[in-house]
Amino acid sequence: MSAEDPALVRRATLADADAIVAIVASHADQLLPRTLDEVGQLIEAMWVVEVDGEVAGCCCLEIYSPKIAEVRSLAVRAPYRGRGYGARLVEAAVGEARRRGIPQILVVTSNVGFFNRLSFRTCLNEKYALFWEAPPGDEASDRPAPPGEDS
């Protein structure tokens, strides 16, 4: 934080949970939703950017193993975009992965250019993340197994 840039990137606290859920929800066209319970469980792996006492953006580093983690739930409120806050949040998450010795960090994104500028690259011969999703209205108990998997 400086006189020119009043933003502070810091670890999230439980007091930030409502703001994080709201920010992620405001990006529902790009991000998977987060519940208050999920945010509470992941709070130690989350960062926020705070501007004049308001949470302006958030980011999560979800650690899957000692070898891989994922940057998730990266979002910045519309009035604060274009100021480099998203990059600062990602840098905080990457810094934590490096401190923990995690050699790979993945991200699933529709904004490849943004992450390329932060040294993220495609790998594994241009493999893609593919998702199977039940049709709308299906009950969880009635969902068929994804193609290629037996029950």
Salt bridges, closest charged atoms under 4 A:
ASP5 OD2 - ARG88 NH1 2.72
ASP16 OD2 - ARG10 NH1 2.74
GLU50 OE1 - ARG10 NE 2.77
GLU54 OE2 - ARG77 NE 3.76
GLU62 OE1 - ARG34 NH2 3.13
GLU62 OE1 - ARG72 NH1 2.83
GLU96 OE1 - ARG11 NH2 2.86
GLU96 OE1 - ARG99 NH2 3.17
GLU96 OE2 - ARG100 NE 2.67
